Amino acid sequence: MALPLSYNVKNVSVRWKSTILAILGIALVVTVFVALSGLASGFLHALRATGRQDNAIIVQRGSATELTSLIPKEQENFLVVDDRIARDANGTPLASPEMVVVANLKHRKDGSPTNVTIRGVSPRAFEVRGGIAIAQGQGRRFTFGLDEIIVGERIASRVADLDVGGTIRMQKRDWKVTGIFNAEGGGFESEIWMDAKVLSQAFNRREMAQSITLRMKDPAQIPSFALELQSDPKVQVELKQEQAYYADQAGPVATNILALTLFVSIVMAIGAVFGGMNTMYAIVAGRTREIGTLRALGFSRRSILLSFLVESLYIALLGGVLGCLLSLPANGMSAAMGGPGFSEVAFAFRITPTDQAYGLAFAGIMGVLGGLLPAVRAARIPISSALKEA
């Protein structure tokens, strides 16, 4: 015969002071766990949302990032005329050779240095990339051939002097900010874009593509195209679906964030588990006579054990729900961290339902661990000694 759930709920409300302390301890752990998970989710989303499903990107074989990639001009000319690449109305391939460098700029708040990705693009870039648009009322695109730039809206809010109409100093040249663009929440919003030819002159780089973005006629042909290039000795390049490429770039950083999340949460959880355990031991000590009465009424040791475990789990889940609610203000908050090529990637926290579900599950684990030993103690109390308690 099992004890009714209402019995546990009533006991929790009667002993509300100790219950609140246990709930707050678990809520704090869950808040940190969910917030850090939201940090990882936001970073992954920023890079996974970069690019299009029907685009492919070509980089030098074996290069870790676009920064370390170089594609000779003769290979570029060979690659962009492939029949699998889409064409515009004039029959011109929808391909954008691009260059990438990193510039050291200053944060708006404190003037501290930060690395920002500078992307040199071709006139085809805006058509090929898709989703790149000047924010309403935030200027215009740069003019090819001039020292003009456009800036992703997330990095514009974090780096000094990136206001429309302003200028920044790079490579002993003044660059005019003509517009601020958005990229549907993708990683391009953490970049500065300019004319690739002007970039190569200003940064003393050979006019050589570091990556080529292609619009495919049929995205389903990307795997076969990639295999063909992999086995072609004439070119030393590799091809990937664009979104997959940038998502892979996020992999190591996101893994480190998740590892940090688990480490911090587990350290805090140990304290919460011991706090919950002390609370449950105190509850057991204060209800010794009550436990003896329940046993005398016919409730088994297993029922007593299960009842106290349920009570501990109930307290933990209350803490988990509170922790999830406390984490919600972090959703949408701006953050930044080092991304591919050691440049800053700005993004927003994303507190997802999955993160919150994991938070509740984590709270449940803490509840079970914190209540197990006190529940075992309660179940082992002899009926005779329990009834003798005053």
HULINVEN-V288586 format. One record per backbone hydrogen bond with DSSP energy under -1.0 kcal/mol. NH is the residue of the N-H (numbers start at 1). CO is the residue of the C=O. E is the energy in kcal/mol with one decimal. If there is no record, write none. Layout:
nh & co & e
NH & CO & E
NH & CO & E
This chain:
nh & co & e
7 & 4 & -1.1
9 & 5 & -2.1
10 & 6 & -2.3
11 & 7 & -1.9
12 & 8 & -2.2
13 & 9 & -1.9
14 & 10 & -2.0
15 & 11 & -2.0
19 & 15 & -1.6
20 & 16 & -2.6
21 & 17 & -1.6
22 & 18 & -1.8
23 & 19 & -2.6
24 & 20 & -2.7
25 & 21 & -1.9
26 & 22 & -2.0
27 & 23 & -2.7
28 & 24 & -2.2
29 & 25 & -1.5
30 & 26 & -2.5
31 & 27 & -2.6
32 & 28 & -2.1
33 & 29 & -2.6
34 & 30 & -3.0
35 & 31 & -2.4
36 & 32 & -2.5
37 & 33 & -2.0
38 & 34 & -2.4
39 & 35 & -1.6
40 & 36 & -2.0
41 & 37 & -2.6
42 & 38 & -2.3
43 & 39 & -2.1
44 & 40 & -2.5
45 & 41 & -2.5
46 & 42 & -2.1
47 & 43 & -1.5
48 & 44 & -3.0
49 & 45 & -2.3
50 & 47 & -1.1
55 & 52 & -1.1
56 & 214 & -2.4
57 & 240 & -2.9
58 & 212 & -2.6
59 & 238 & -2.2
61 & 236 & -2.4
63 & 60 & -1.9
69 & 66 & -1.4
71 & 209 & -2.9
76 & 72 & -2.3
77 & 73 & -2.6
78 & 74 & -1.4
79 & 75 & -2.4
80 & 76 & -2.2
82 & 79 & -1.4
85 & 82 & -1.6
86 & 215 & -2.9
88 & 92 & -2.0
91 & 88 & -1.9
94 & 86 & -2.8
95 & 93 & -1.7
96 & 213 & -2.7
98 & 211 & -3.0
99 & 120 & -2.3
101 & 118 & -2.4
103 & 116 & -2.6
105 & 114 & -2.8
107 & 112 & -2.6
108 & 158 & -2.7
111 & 107 & -1.0
114 & 105 & -2.4
116 & 103 & -2.7
118 & 101 & -3.3
119 & 192 & -3.5
120 & 99 & -3.0
121 & 194 & -2.9
125 & 122 & -2.0
128 & 124 & -2.8
129 & 125 & -3.2
130 & 126 & -1.1
133 & 182 & -2.1
135 & 180 & -2.7
138 & 135 & -2.4
140 & 178 & -3.0
146 & 143 & -1.8
148 & 146 & -2.2
149 & 176 & -2.6
150 & 193 & -2.1
151 & 179 & -2.3
152 & 191 & -2.7
153 & 181 & -2.4
155 & 189 & -2.1
156 & 152 & -2.2
157 & 153 & -1.0
159 & 155 & -2.3
160 & 106 & -3.2
165 & 177 & -3.3
166 & 163 & -2.4
168 & 175 & -1.9
170 & 173 & -2.5
173 & 170 & -1.7
175 & 168 & -2.8
176 & 147 & -2.2
177 & 166 & -3.0
178 & 149 & -2.7
180 & 138 & -2.2
181 & 151 & -2.3
182 & 133 & -2.8
186 & 183 & -1.8
187 & 46 & -1.3
189 & 186 & -1.6
190 & 187 & -2.0
191 & 188 & -2.0
192 & 117 & -2.3
193 & 150 & -2.8
194 & 119 & -2.2
196 & 121 & -2.3
199 & 195 & -2.3
200 & 196 & -2.4
201 & 197 & -1.6
202 & 198 & -2.6
203 & 199 & -2.7
205 & 200 & -2.7
208 & 206 & -2.5
210 & 98 & -3.1
211 & 98 & -1.6
212 & 58 & -1.9
213 & 96 & -2.0
214 & 56 & -3.3
215 & 94 & -2.3
216 & 54 & -2.7
217 & 84 & -2.6
221 & 218 & -2.4
222 & 219 & -1.8
225 & 221 & -2.5
226 & 222 & -2.7
227 & 223 & -2.2
228 & 224 & -2.1
229 & 225 & -2.2
230 & 226 & -2.1
231 & 227 & -1.4
235 & 232 & -1.1
238 & 59 & -2.7
240 & 57 & -2.1
242 & 55 & -2.2
245 & 241 & -2.3
246 & 242 & -2.0
247 & 243 & -2.2
248 & 244 & -2.3
249 & 245 & -1.4
254 & 250 & -3.0
255 & 251 & -2.5
256 & 252 & -1.9
257 & 253 & -2.2
258 & 254 & -2.5
259 & 255 & -2.3
260 & 256 & -2.4
261 & 257 & -2.6
262 & 258 & -2.4
263 & 259 & -2.4
264 & 260 & -2.8
265 & 261 & -2.4
266 & 262 & -2.6
267 & 263 & -2.3
268 & 264 & -2.3
269 & 265 & -2.6
270 & 266 & -2.0
271 & 267 & -1.1
272 & 268 & -1.9
273 & 269 & -3.1
274 & 270 & -2.2
275 & 271 & -2.2
276 & 272 & -2.7
277 & 273 & -2.5
278 & 274 & -2.5
279 & 275 & -2.0
280 & 276 & -2.5
281 & 277 & -2.6
282 & 278 & -2.3
283 & 279 & -2.0
284 & 280 & -2.6
285 & 281 & -2.7
286 & 282 & -2.0
291 & 287 & -2.6
292 & 288 & -2.2
293 & 289 & -2.1
294 & 290 & -2.2
295 & 291 & -2.2
296 & 292 & -2.3
297 & 293 & -1.8
298 & 295 & -1.3
299 & 294 & -2.2
304 & 300 & -2.0
305 & 301 & -2.8
306 & 302 & -2.7
307 & 303 & -2.3
308 & 304 & -2.2
309 & 305 & -2.0
310 & 306 & -2.6
311 & 307 & -2.1
312 & 308 & -2.3
313 & 309 & -2.6
314 & 310 & -2.5
315 & 311 & -2.1
316 & 312 & -2.3
317 & 313 & -2.6
318 & 314 & -1.9
319 & 315 & -2.0
320 & 316 & -2.4
321 & 317 & -2.8
322 & 318 & -2.2
323 & 319 & -2.6
324 & 320 & -2.4
325 & 321 & -2.1
326 & 322 & -2.4
327 & 323 & -1.3
330 & 327 & -1.6
331 & 328 & -1.9
332 & 349 & -2.2
333 & 330 & -2.1
335 & 347 & -2.7
337 & 345 & -1.6
339 & 343 & -3.6
342 & 339 & -1.6
344 & 115 & -3.2
345 & 337 & -2.9
347 & 335 & -2.7
349 & 333 & -2.7
350 & 38 & -2.0
352 & 350 & -1.1
356 & 352 & -2.0
357 & 353 & -2.4
358 & 354 & -2.4
359 & 355 & -1.9
360 & 356 & -2.4
361 & 357 & -2.3
362 & 358 & -2.5
363 & 359 & -2.1
364 & 360 & -2.4
365 & 361 & -2.1
366 & 362 & -2.1
367 & 363 & -2.4
368 & 364 & -2.3
369 & 365 & -2.6
370 & 366 & -2.6
371 & 367 & -1.6
372 & 368 & -1.5
375 & 371 & -2.0
376 & 372 & -2.4
377 & 373 & -2.4
378 & 374 & -2.4
379 & 375 & -2.2
380 & 376 & -1.3
386 & 382 & -2.0
387 & 383 & -2.2
